[in-house]
Amino acid sequence: MRPRDNQRSKVYAWEARCTKSAHWSGTMKTLDECDAYLRPIWGAERGRYGRARVPMPPIERPAWGQRSALAHASHRITLPLWARNPWTILHEAAHRLTPTDEGHGPRFVGVLMGLACRHLGYVAEELMATADEMGVKYHVRSIGSVPIRGPSWHVERAVRNEGPMTEMDLACWCNLTYLQVRGAAMHLIKIGRARWLRKKLTLVGEALPPPEPPPKKPRRKVIGIYELARTHGIDIEQPGGSGAWFVYPGAWMSDADDPNEGDHVCDDWSEVRDMVKQYVGLKQLHDSKKEESVTP
């Protein structure tokens, strides 16, 4: 009998709190993209967790109606469209790097922390501090070796996320001394990633965050012929059994002013469209003359 997954909800809450929204966005649309993303990571990580001879789990299409990402005991991963993003892929890969009965236990959380630090740029100390605060258990040894983030990395990340900052603000924000901040700033300036501007450290060149995409232009609503005719009081009729349409103007036009009087039959839809547009133009001209006559 499979043991109960006691801290599943805690792990989900911990992920939502300590992860970046960019790692949850559906940046990968196809399963081939997900496969290409996971393949080098699996090759680099499987030996660390005793899976050196285990091939990468295939990423497959989910079952009909499946809304959750799943790492199956048969060593495969199924991802719905929303789950095709870096964090979810690493989450399911962590399940396949740990025993099946582990669930969301301490060993799984440690493996996920290690994957996030080595491949998504997270800091192990911050992930562990958040887990301790939220009561999420993890095995430190399962995290493995992670990159060491020096003061320069923390200072650059703070400026990238919060904008230009003074030396004292950076010291408080990064929990560093002013001497550490000064040394980190000198290193970033030396390699051409930052400069002082009005006593604030500012990123330059490739270190700048990517520009926000321009707002999408609202799509112009396409009005159908039936809706256009109904808006302007024009009737389109097609008697049953006949292959023709009949287009009539509303009561606003007299028979004497009707340019199509006695010939309202349209043999195809293009003629219907042309006649409706003709009546719409006459209706707009009629309304403008009516407004001019009312205006004192």
N, C-alpha and C positions, 0 to 999 in steps of 0.2 A: 504494500500500500504506500502510495506516494505521500511524504510528509506534507503538512500544511505550510503554505507559503505565507509566513506570518508578517513579513514586513514589505509586502508588495505595494500597498498603498503608500507607505512611508517613502519607498524608493521613488515612486512616481512623483510625489510631492517634492522630494529632494531634487529630482531632475528638472522639474518646472522652475524651481527657484534658482538653481546655480548655473543653468545653461543659457546660452545666447539664442535669441530668436532666429538669428541667421542659420543656426545649425538645425533648426526644426522646419525651415521653409522647404517646400517641395522643389528643390533645385534640380532634381533628376526626374525626368518624365518616363524614361524607358527602363526596363529591367536590365538591358545591356549596359546602360550607364552605371546602374547600381553594382552590377557584376564587376565592371572595370574599376570602380572605386574600391571595392572590398578586396579584390584579388591581391594587390601588393601588400595590403595591410595583413591579410591572413597569412601570406607567406612569411612576413616578418615576425608575426606574433605566435604562430602555432607551436614553434619549438620552445618558446618561453613557458608555455603552459602544458607541456607534455603531449602535444598533438602533432609532433613532427611528421608523422607518416599519414596524418589524416588529411584528405583533400578538402578544399574549400567547399562549404555547403552550397549547393546550387540555389540561386534566387529565382523563385518561380512566381507565376501569377496566382493571386489568391483565389480561394473558392468563391462560388457565387454567394453574394451577401456577406462575405467576410469583411469586417471593418477594422480589425486589429492586426497589427504586425505579429507574426508568430514564428518562433524557432522550433520546429517540430523535432520530436525524438528520433525520427527517421533521418536526421541530419540534412535538413533542407530548410530554407527560409522563404516565407511567403509575405509579400509586401503589397498592401493596397496602395493606391496612388498617393494618398497623403503621407504615407510612411517612407517615401523614397527620398530621404534626406540623410545627411551624414550621421546625426546623433542616433536616429532610429536604427540605421544599419549597424552601427557599432554596438548598440544595445542588444540587437539580436545575435550579432557575432559573439558577444560576451557569453550569451547563453550556450552557444555551441562550443565555447572554449572551457566551459565548466561542466561538471557532471549533470546529468539530466535531473536528478532529484534535488539539485541545489536551489532551483527556483530563483528568487531574488534575495538569496541569503548573503552572508558576509563575503564569501569568496567571490560571488558574482559581482558585488558592488566594488570590490577591490580590483577585479579585472577591468570593469567598465571605467573606473578612475584611471587606471594605467593607459587604456586605449585613448581616453579623452585627452590625457596630458601629452602623450607621444604624437597624436595625429590631429588633434584639434586645438592645441595651444593652451590648454587649461593648466592651472597651477595646482599641484597635488595638495599643498597646505590649505589652500582655500576650499577645495572640495572636501577635504577631511574636516575642516572646521565647520562647514555647513552641515555635514553629516552628523557630527557630534552634537551640534545645536538642535537638530531635528530628531535625534535618537535613532539614526540609521546605523546599523552595525556593519563593519567592513574589516577585512583582513589586510593589514598593512603589507605583508609579504606578497600578497596577490597583486599589489600595484606594480611591483617591479621597479626597475630603474627608470627615472623620468628626467627630462632636461632640467638643468639648474637655471632658474630665472634670476639674473642679477639685477642690480638697481637700474641699469639702463633700460632693460626690458620693461620693468614696472613703470618707470617714468614715461617711456614712449607710449605705453598702453594708456596711461592716465591722460596724457595730452590728446591722444587719438580719440578717446571716448568722451572726454569732458571739455576739450578745447584748450587754447593757450592758458597757461597757469604760471603764477609767480613761483619763485623758489620756495617760499614759505608754504604756499598752498600745496605744492608738490610734496613737501616733506610731511605735511599732515595727511594728505590723501594717500600716499604710499607707505606711511608709517616708517619713514626713513629720517636720518639726520640731515641737516642742511648741507653738511660736507659730502654725504653720499649723493644727494641730489645734484650738488655742484659738479662732482666728479662724473656722474652719469650724463649731465648736460654737456660737459666738455667732450665726452666720448661721442655723443650723438652729433655734436657740431663738427667734430673732427672727421667723421665718416660721411658728413653731408646730409644728415637726416633731420636736423633741427637747427634753429638759430634763435637768438634773443631778439625780441621785438617789443619795444616799450616795456622792458623789464619782465616780459612774459616769454616762456619757452614756447616756440611755435614750430610745428613740423613743416618740412619742405620736401619737394620732389616726390619720390615714390613713397615716402613715409606718410603722405597725406591720405586720409580716408577716401575711398572712392566717392565721386560725386553722386548726389541723389539723382535718380532717373527723372527726366522731365514728366510732368503730369500728363496722363493720357487724355487726349482730346475726346470729349463725349461723342459717342457715335450718333450720327444724325438718324433720326427716326424715319424710316421709309414708310410712307403712307401709301397703302394700296388703293387701287382704283375704286373699289366699293366704298372704302372709308372716305376717300376724297369726294365721291359723288354724294354720299350721305351727309357730309359736312355742309355742302353747298345746296342741298335740297334737290338733287338730281336723282331720278329713278332709273334703275337698270333692271330690265325684265327679260326673262327667257321663258317663253311659254313651253310647257311640257311637250316633248316629242319633236320640237323644232330645233334646227341647228343654228338659229340666228338669235341675236339679242336686239332689244328695243331700248333706246335711250331717250328719255323725255325730260325736259327742263321742268322746274317747279312752277308754282303759281306766280312767281315774280316776273315771268316772261309771257307776254301775250302771243297769240298765234301769229299776229302780223309782224312781230319782231323776231320770230323764230327763223333762223336761216335754214333750218332743216325741216320746215313744215312740210308734211306729206312724205318725208323720207327719213324716218327714224330707225330704219332697219340696218343692222350691222351684221355682215356675214362672218366676220372673224373678230378675235379679241383686239387686234391692233386698231380696227375701226372703232371699237367701243372706247379704247383708250383715247384716241384722237378726238372723238366727239365729246367725251367727258371733259377733256382739257379745254376744248373750244367753249363749252358752256360755262366752265369755271372762269375763264377769262371774261366772258360776257357778264357773269354774275358779279365779279369784282368791279368791272366798269360800271355796272348798274348801281352797286352800293356806293361807289365814290361819288357819282352824280347825285345820288339821294342825299348824301352828307353835305355836299356843296349847296343844295337847295335849302337845307334846314339851317345851315350856318348863317347868322345875321350878317 
